[in-house]
Amino acid sequence: MPRSEAIDRALEYFDSGAFLTDLERRVAIPTESQSGNPVERQRQLRSYLTTEMAPAAARIGCTTRIVDNPVAGGGPFLVATRHEGEGLPTVLTYGHADVVPGEAHRWRSGLEPWRLVVEGDRWYGRGTADNKGQHSVNLAALEQVLRTRGGSFGFNLKVIVETGEETGSPGLRALCAQLRDELAADLLIASDGPRISAPRPTLFLGSRGSVAFTLRVALRDRAHHSGNWGGLLRNPATVLAGALATLVDGRGKILVPGLRPPSIPPAVTKALADLPVGGGPNDPVIDEDWGEPGLTPAERLVGWNTLEVLSLGAGNPDTPVNAIPGTAHAHCQLRTVVGTDAEGVGKALRAHLDAHGFPMVDVETGRRMSATRSDPDGPWVRWAAQSLARTTGAAPAIMPNLGGSIPNDAFADELGLCTIWVPHSYPACAQHAPDEHLLAPVAREALQIMAGLFWDLGDPSTRPL
């Protein structure tokens, strides 16, 4: 059977309205993982797996089961497998069923999170872009390849759908460790996040990691009148501002040696050379003089660490009074690339603040996600890029890693896989915001891309030896 027939079937699935119907049904299930009644939340998450994902996996010949989360309170997983034969390549694919809170009151008139609304090329609804639309594309492409090849893929398939990605993927890495043999594969092919731009198909090979930390200055139990005590009492907000200024300067350059990454590898620099960042109609204007000096915007976003102050608090920000606050705090985040000692961030901060005269600033480190990056010159990456180019007629953008953070460490580090992500969204999709949407032309092209990619995986003449 020709490759083009699988692609044509994927297009027919889209053009017939079947993809829209499937996505409408999936968006209607309110799979929030961060809010709502815990019992109802778990019921909806499990329902999505049992009523949508398990039947979709069964249609492509997988044996499916729902696996409880090894972390108490975490949502369940769908694990599905199809074994066609020894000696064939094995691919693991992944998606997440959960979404961020719907926040219906913030959507514009005529839109709502749990109803898919079509306006021109935009399909609105919570999860259309992140991640229901994306894993729906991949499962549908697999189904069309299976039909075209007469009931065979030409490779072995394993599937994980989790229900807690938006809360940091609790239990995902532990699940991969528990099921290491069952989930063993040659590579991961999955979809999340945005393309570099709507018109340009993209591959990314990992993600930046992240370390959350909070700085606290707690000097007194209460505030004191600034006229009576000003100049006599240390102001915790002023102390905190001074401490922050020793961590990152006024132009965003990281000043703590232990928080800076190693130099950008040549293969990464090469991969980033032709990647424009921003410039879309709804994108913010990039500050050219912000961040690490001497780097391009792509290198600053993808190849370097960034330290962000997410919020600052002292006194009553909205209705200040004439008083010296007793405490101040800053919630911060370090985005990290491969080579950064993420486990040592807390110690590096403590040593730096002590050395700069700020022992009164407490450091609390929080959730951490590891940075990952597959080799941009690796054989599976070259194979995937060639497949996308064959389908679209143009070379895809190759990002060594996403600027954001996804739970790729479960696959890259725990399972030891080459990880290839093919995103089906675009930067202005309003992911995590009101009016989230999927672009229909991107989804239509994505079905072609994924049908071609899975077809090529089953063709021994095209895949790496």
FENKA-V425466 format. One record per helix or strand. SS is the DSSP state (hx for helix, st for strand). FROM is the first residue (numbers start at 1). LEN is the number of residues. If there is no record, write none. Layout:
SS;FROM;LEN / SS;FROM;LEN
This chain:
hx;3;13 / hx;18;10 / st;32;1 / hx;38;22 / st;63;5 / st;77;6 / st;90;7 / st;99;1 / hx;104;3 / st;112;1 / st;115;1 / st;117;3 / st;122;3 / hx;132;17 / st;156;7 / hx;165;3 / hx;172;7 / st;187;4 / st;194;1 / st;197;1 / st;200;1 / st;202;3 / st;206;2 / st;209;10 / st;224;2 / hx;226;4 / hx;236;12 / st;248;1 / st;254;1 / hx;257;3 / hx;266;7 / hx;297;6 / st;306;9 / st;323;2 / st;327;10 / hx;342;14 / st;362;8 / st;372;2 / hx;379;14 / st;397;3 / st;402;1 / hx;409;6 / st;418;4 / st;425;1 / st;437;3 / hx;440;18
